[in-house]
Amino acid sequence: MTSFYGAYSSIGSLFLFTFVFGLPCGLLCASLANNKGYSAWRWFAGGVLFNILGLIAAAGLPDRLLRNQYVKY
């Protein structure tokens, strides 16, 4: 059985993991999504929650800006 401090250490590790990997992935997702014409805030949240998977999903998004320009002409 783990002590209280052992459980607290695990929670601290989870927060550290979130800040070390989640925030950079969220920022990169937001930047990619914004450049492609999607909501930066939603993709920031997706990047923080899903880390690398969110980043892969944001990289695979179709470009709305180019699609809108292509349809107009």
N, C-alpha and C positions, 0 to 999 in steps of 0.2 A: 504494500500500500504506500502510495506516495504521500509525502507531507504537504502541508499547505504551501510551503516555499517552493517545492518542486513543481506544483501546479502553476504557481505564479510565474516561475521561470519559463514554463511552456507557453503561457500566454504572452509573455514578453518576447519570446522568440517569434511567435506568430506576428506580432506587431512589427518587429524588426524586419521580418521577411516581407511584410506588406509594404513597408516604407522603402526598403532597399530595391525590391523588384516591382512592386505595384505602381508606385508613383512614376518612375521612368517609363514603364510600359503605358501607363495612362496618358502621359504627356505625348509620347510618340503616336499613340492611337488617335488622340485628339488632333494632332498636327496633320496626320495622314487623312483623317476624315474631313477636316476643314478644307484641305487642299482639293479634295474630291467633291466638295459640295454637300457634305453631311454635317449633322449637328456635332460640334466638338465636345459639348458637355456630356452627351450620351455616350460617345465613344471613349471619353476620358473615364467615365464610370465603368464601362466595359473593360477597359484596359486595366484598371485597378482591380476589378473583381476577378478577371480571367487571365491576367498577366500575359504570358506568351501566346496563348490561344486567341486572346483579344487582339493582339498585335498582328497575328497571322490573318485573322478575319478582316481587320482594317486594311491590311495590304491587299487583300483580294477583292475589295469593294470596286464595283464599276464606277467610272468617273461620271458623275452627273453633269458636271460643267461641260465636258466635251460632248456628251450625248445631247444636251440642250442646244449647243451650237450646231451640231450635225443635223438635228431635226429642223432647225430654222432655215437652213439653206437647201 
